[in-house]
């Protein structure tokens, strides 16, 4: 049986979709990670038994070059606004993350559920002797994610 090897996907070919549109200038997106605690106990014979415990979805930090686009700050402001009663969580958004192949086709897609901003760096430390661009960062909390298994893209 012959197996055709596939090239691994490059980490710079991705897009985040928010409110139906790709987020412009997104430079970095942290790892999508979940960890399930291990519950251990011994049965009557003394054999160690392991069962899954609570699952934690890690926060995600994403960054982009600081722009005049107010998309991030308006979203971040919804969390701490004094007018937000938290009864209707308008600060939570569902996002879509797509990993692309060299042809620009989405080859992996993840739906990120109930995301909200827990930290927002609107302006980084400034350095007059540096020639780097200013990066604004958002730390996302999310309540879960699912992978879209319906994608059918040939390599």
N, C-alpha and C positions, 0 to 999 in steps of 0.2 A: 504494500500500500504506500503510495507516494503522498507526502504531506507538503503542501506549498507554504513556504515561510512567508510571513507578512512582516513588513517593516514596522517597528514600533512607532507610535504617533509622537510627534514633536510637541513639546509643552508650550511653544509659543503660538500654536494655531488653535485658538479657542475664542469663544465669545459668550458673553453673559447677556441674556435677554431680560429686560425689565419693562413691564407695562407694554409688552409687544414689540419693543425696539431694542436693538443691540446697544449696550452701554459704550459710548464713544471713548476711545483712548484708554481702555482698560489695559493696564500694564502687567499686573500680577493678580493672581487668584490663589489663595492658600489651598492646602490639601483638603479634600473631602473625606472625612474620616469618622468612623464610629467605633466605639470600644464597648464591649459587653463584659461586665464584671463576672468573675468566676466565684460561684458559691461552692464551698467545699464542706463535706461532712463525711462521717464514717458510719457505715451501716453496722448491723449487729455482729457481723463477722470481722469487723475492723478494716474492711476494704474502703479506701478513700473513693468517694463519689463526687463528681463535679457536675454542676448544673449551671445553666446560664442565669445571670442576675439581671440587674438593670443595665440598659444600654444608654450610653452617653454619646450624643452627637457633638463633635468638636466645633468650636467657633471657627469662622473663616475670616481671614484678613485679606482684603483686596485693595488695590491701589491703582491710581491713574494720575496722569499729569494734571496739576491744578489748572482749571479752565474757568471760563465765565459761565459754563453750564451749571445751573443751580439744582440739578437732579438729585445729587447726593445730599446736599445740605437741607433741602426741603424735606427729604425723607427722614434724615437724622433728627430734624427739628420736631417731627411728629411724636417722637418718644418722650421728650422731656417738656413739651409745651404745657403751660399751666391750663390751657383750655382743653387738653386731652383728658377725658374722664376714664379712659382705658376700658369703658364698657363696650364700645365698638372699636376693636383694634384696627384703626385705619393705618397704624404704623407698621402692620404686618403685610408682607408681600410674598407672593409666590414668584420665584425666579426660575429661569431655565439656563443651564450651563451646557454648552455644546463644544465638543472636541472635534477638530476638523482634520481631514487628511490633506495631502499635498494638492489635491484638486479643489479644495475649499468646500467639500461636502461634509456634513455632520456625520461622524461615524460613531460617536457616543453622545448620548443626551441624558442629562439628569434633571429631574424636576425637584427643586428645593422648596420645601413647604414651610409656610409661616415664618419667613425671615424678617428680622428686625435689627436695627442698628444699636449696638451696645456701646460702641466707641466711634468717634469721628475725629480725625485729625484733618482739619480744614486747611491748615498751613503748617508745614514742617519747620524744623529749625532752619534758620537762614544763615548763609555763610557767603560773605561778599567775595571770598577768594575761591569759591567753587564754581564750576561751570555746569553743574548738574541742574536738572529741572526740578521744580517744586512738585512733590507728590502728595496728593491728598489720599488718606486711607480711611476705610470703613471696616469695622469689625462686626461681622454678622453673627447673630444667633439664629439657629434654625431648629425646627421641631422634627425634622426628618427629611429624607430624600428618597426618591425612587428612580431607578434607571429605566429609560425608555427602551424596551426590548423589541419594539416594532421596526426599528431602523433596519433597512436591508440595502447596504451599500457594498458594491463590489470594489475590491482593492484596485 
